[in-house]
Amino acid sequence: MNSFCDRLKEERIRLGISQAEFAEKAGVQRRAQVNYESGERFPDAKYLELIAAAGVDVQYVITGVRGLRYRDWK
């Protein structure tokens, strides 16, 4: 099963954003982003709010279940 840090990295890659750019959008230093993606540390709610605004499916990152707006409607 994918972990929080795996899903966070997966979402960043899906958006085509470098760690440095992602960190800037999230209001943290690049080193913090590296720590979040490696599981060394975990972000706060403000970080999650900012990455959601950048297009990240935060529900997926936290739970492993895609949010409704990211699912295919058929």
TIDO-295525 format. One record per atom (N, C-alpha, C): x, y, z. Coordinates in pm, whole numbers, plus 50000, padded with zeros to 5 digits. Atoms other than C-alpha are relative to their C-alpha. Example, Ala and Ser with C-alpha at 12.3 -4.5 7.8 and 13.67 -1.06 7.14 Angstrom:
<rs>
500894988150000512304955050780500905012050000499184988149994513674989450714499235010950073
</rs>
This chain:
<rs>
500854988150000500005000050000500885012450000499254987550004501225034849920499835007650131500044992149878502075056450216499715014749967500224985650015501325093350271501115006149914498894993750072504795102950148500064995449854500045004950138504485080949837498925007249919501114993450070501115096249747500285014849980499654985950014502405131549808500945001749880499074999450113505285125749567499294996949869500755003650120502955109049318499175011949948500804988350039500675139749317500895011149944499094989750051503625163349272500454996649859499575004550132504855142948977498845000949900501184999150088501325140948832499815014249950500144985950038501265178948829501205005249922498824995950076504715180348667500775011350065499364989249924506185202148942501244994650071498775003949928509745200249078499795001550150500094998549855510315196949451500155014750041499774985949965511625232749463498775008549970501194992450036508605246949280498824996550091501075004749913506205226049486500155006150139499734994249869507845237849808499645014850002500324985750007507505273949697498495002250003501474998850002503785269449622499414997050137500495004349870503365253249963500525008550116499504991149896505235280250152501034993850093498975006449918508045257850275501324999949923498705001550063511735253050203500054986649926499865012450076512795226349953500334988450093499615010749907514345206450239498784994350072501245004749936510935204750409499244990749906500685008450099509435190750088500694986549989499255012650003512185164650072499654991550122500345007349877511435155150434498594994349995501385004950011507695152050363499924988049906500045010950097508285129950060500764987750045499245011549950510715107750248499404994250128500635004749877508485103950555500755003950125499244995349883510995121250783499155009050089500884990749929508395147350880498665000249928501324998850059504725154350817499555014550006500394986050011503195187350706498825003750090501144995049923500685209250887498835003049907501234997450076497195219250776500195011349900499794988850092498355251850616500674995049872499325006150116500685232250385498974992849914501015007550074497805209350287499035009349929500884990050062495595239550219500655006049876499294993850113498215255149992500224990449884499805009450110498925223549795498664996549935501335002150059495175218149748499705011049899500214988750090495025252749591500854998649873499135002250115497845241549357499544988249914500565010950079495735212149233500204986150053499775013149940496755183849464498694994550057501145006949939494065158749561500424996250142499555002049862494685162049935499304988150064500695011849946492035136050019500764987449963499235011650044494025111049813501324998950076498725000149930497325120949973499834994750143500205003849860495895116250323499444985950013500725012549979493615086150275500304989049899499825009850106494605069149950498774998249913501235000650076491085074649814499845013249926500144987950081490595099149527498755007850041501144991349974488335128849595499064999949881501015000350105485145132249391500405008049877499684991750116486485160049172501114994249914498905006150075489375138049060499604986649938500475012750057487295107348971499415002449862500644999250131486085100348622498494998650016501475000949999482375107148585499564993849868500465006950121480795082848340498584995750015
</rs>
